[in-house]
Amino acid sequence: MKLLGIAIIAYLIGSFPTGYLLARSRGVDLFRYGSGNIGATNVWRVLGPVFGLVALAGDVGKGAVAVYLGSRAGHWPAVVAGACVLAGHSWSLFLRFRGGKMIATALGVFLMLTPKAALAAFVLWAAVFGLSRYVSLASIIAAGSLPVLIGVFGYPGSYILFGLLAAGVAIYRHRSNIRRLLDGTEHRFGR
């Protein structure tokens, strides 16, 4: 029962739609502006850097908080909390099961579970973004690298498997971005 309670709480934490609520406080429906996504990148594009950074902090924070709460009950509850907070962010109960693409929330999750791997993936994200100005490309590459980095830094196999699952879902949620990248129609950040 404790594990079920952790899963539900983590899902509800993840379901809290930080970016969407920030935009609504300014009278903006993020589903109708910019990329139509509720993540920090779209918040930044639509409302500016201050709101974008607040959305980023909120999404990273909810991932970290959920895993921290789960970790107080042990290794597996922390992993379950991580999976459920990501599910809540991507399929929010409060947004009719719509949501974000998981990258910022996953950063919070893996900073708690596998900090060295998460920081290395973030450095890779920053390098790809700096060179390309594509948030989506940087996110896809960072997500894909995460399970490998988890293994390189010697974390347990359960974390590698969770990293593979999270990376797979995150990349799948970027499928429209992948199509635009291949077509040459993806927007660079700042344009």
C-alpha positions, -999 to +999 in steps of 0.1 A: +000+000+000+029+024+007+042+020-028+008+027-043+005+058-022+039+070-034+029+063-070-003+083-066+014+113-049+042+113-074+017+113-103-002+142-088+030+161-083+039+155-119+004+165-130+008+200-116+010+219-149+036+246-140+040+262-174+003+260-182-007+277-150+019+304-154+006+312-189-031+311-177-021+337-150-013+360-180-045+351-199-027+328-223-036+292-233-003+276-241-020+249-262-030+276-286+003+296-288+039+289-299+045+252-303+013+243-283+034+226-256+033+234-219+070+231-213+095+258-203+107+264-239+072+273-251+066+294-220+098+313-227+088+318-263+054+330-255+058+349-222+096+356-221+126+345-201+114+352-166+083+330-170+103+304-189+129+301-161+101+298-135+085+271-155+118+253-159+125+255-122+090+242-114+093+213-137+128+203-126+117+208-090+086+186-091+107+157-105+133+161-077+107+164-050+088+133-061+120+112-062+131+126-028+098+116-012+100+081-028+136+076-018+127+079+019+110+045+015+138+029-004+154+023-038+124+009-057+099+035-043+123+062-056+122+046-091+085+043-090+081+079-079+104+090-108+083+070-133+050+083-119+061+120-118+071+117-154+038+101-163+019+129-145+039+156-163+033+140-197-003+130-191-016+155-165-048+146-147-056+184-146-052+189-184-073+160-197-042+138-199-022+162-220+011+175-209+048+182-216+076+163-232+093+153-200+128+168-204+129+193-175+111+170-151+133+141-161+163+163-153+149+167-118+142+129-115+177+118-126+195+145-106+181+128-076+187+092-088+219+094-109+233+129-104+266+124-123+248+110-153+222+137-152+248+165-150+267+149-179+235+147-200+228+183-192+263+194-203+257+174-236+223+192-239+239+226-234+267+218-260+242+206-287+219+235-280+248+260-281+259+247-315+225+242-331+201+264-313+176+236-315+161+228-281+144+197-295+176+183-310+195+189-277+167+173-257+166+142-280+203+137-279+205+142-241+177+118-235+192+092-257+226+096-240+212+092-205+210+054-202+245+051-216+258+077-191+240+060-162+259+028-171+292+046-176+290+061-141+283+027-126+248+031-113+226+000-108+210-018-137+175-008-125+185+028-131+198+020-166+165+003-174+145+032-160+167+055-180+160+035-212+123+037-206+123+074-198+145+082-228+123+061-251+091+079-240+108+114-242+121+107-277+087+094-287+070+126-274+094+146-296+083+127-328+068+159-343+100+177-337+119+149-353+098+152-384+104+190-385+141+185-380+142+160-409+121+183-430+143+214-421+112+232-407+120+231-370+124+265-354+157+274-338+154+289-303+153+327-304+138+330-339 
